[in-house]
Amino acid sequence: MAFIFLVCVMYFLPSIIGRHKRSAGAIFVFNALLGWTVIGWIIALGWACAAEPQPIHVFAGGPAMFFCSRCGRPLYAGASFCSGCGGRV
């Protein structure tokens, strides 16, 4: 019984690793359908381990622009809380 559990965990390891990604559902489907092939499992594992691109925020701030000391997001004059991390300014 423990052997079957170990085999299932190893088979779905890419899905387990990528469970918090935006494409977690696609990784799971790909892993479930093509994970039985070695190359499909390796591709799913690579996809699950790949870094997700981070969006680039461009702000055209005025002269009264400040930045959060925790996350670095821009803050406008008079802001009490950061919109990014929720920390008190």
VOVO-19362 format. One line per 2 residues: number of its first residue (from 1); their letters; for each residue x, y, z of C-alpha. Coordinates in Angstrom, 1 decimal. Layout:
NUM> A> X/Y/Z; ...
***
This chain:
1> MA> 0.0/0.0/0.0; 2.9/2.4/0.8
3> FI> 4.5/1.5/-2.5; 1.3/2.5/-4.4
5> FL> 1.1/5.8/-2.5; 4.8/6.5/-3.3
7> VC> 4.3/5.8/-7.0; 1.3/8.1/-7.1
9> VM> 3.2/10.9/-5.3; 6.1/10.5/-7.7
11> YF> 3.8/10.5/-10.8; 2.0/13.7/-9.7
13> LP> 5.1/15.4/-8.4; 5.0/18.1/-11.1
15> SI> 1.3/18.8/-10.2; 2.2/19.0/-6.5
17> IG> 5.1/21.4/-7.2; 3.0/23.6/-9.5
19> RH> -0.2/23.7/-7.5; 0.1/27.5/-6.6
21> KR> 0.8/28.6/-10.2; -1.7/30.4/-12.5
23> SA> -1.5/27.5/-14.9; -1.9/24.8/-12.2
25> GA> -4.9/23.2/-13.9; -3.0/22.9/-17.2
27> IF> 0.0/21.4/-15.5; -2.2/18.9/-13.8
29> VF> -4.0/17.9/-17.0; -0.7/17.7/-18.9
31> NA> 0.8/15.6/-16.1; -2.2/13.3/-15.9
33> LL> -2.4/12.7/-19.6; 1.2/12.6/-20.6
35> GW> 3.0/12.0/-17.3; 3.2/8.2/-18.1
37> TV> 5.8/9.0/-20.8; 9.2/10.0/-19.4
39> IG> 9.4/13.0/-21.6; 5.9/14.2/-20.7
41> WI> 6.7/13.9/-17.0; 10.0/15.9/-17.4
43> IA> 8.2/18.6/-19.4; 5.5/18.9/-16.7
45> LG> 8.2/19.0/-14.0; 10.0/21.8/-15.9
47> WA> 6.8/23.7/-16.4; 6.0/23.4/-12.7
49> CA> 9.4/24.6/-11.7; 9.7/27.5/-14.2
51> AE> 9.4/31.0/-12.8; 6.3/33.0/-13.7
53> PQ> 6.9/36.3/-15.3; 6.2/39.2/-13.0
55> PI> 4.2/42.1/-14.4; 6.0/45.4/-14.7
57> HV> 4.2/48.3/-13.2; 4.9/51.7/-14.8
59> FA> 3.7/54.7/-12.9; 3.7/58.3/-14.1
61> GG> 3.8/59.7/-10.7; 3.6/63.4/-9.8
63> PA> 6.0/65.3/-7.6; 4.3/64.0/-4.4
65> MF> 5.2/60.4/-4.8; 6.5/58.1/-2.1
67> FC> 7.4/54.4/-1.9; 6.5/51.8/0.6
69> SR> 9.4/50.8/2.7; 8.2/47.1/2.8
71> CG> 7.3/46.3/-0.8; 8.6/49.3/-2.8
73> RP> 5.2/50.1/-4.3; 4.5/53.8/-5.1
75> LY> 2.4/55.6/-2.6; 0.6/58.9/-3.1
77> AG> 0.7/61.8/-0.6; -1.8/61.3/2.2
79> AS> -1.9/57.5/1.9; -2.2/55.7/5.2
81> FC> -1.8/52.1/4.0; 0.1/50.5/1.1
83> SG> -2.1/49.1/-1.6; 0.4/46.3/-2.3
85> CG> 1.3/44.8/1.0; -1.4/46.5/3.2
87> GR> 1.3/47.8/5.6; 0.8/51.0/7.5
89> V> 2.8/53.8/6.0
***
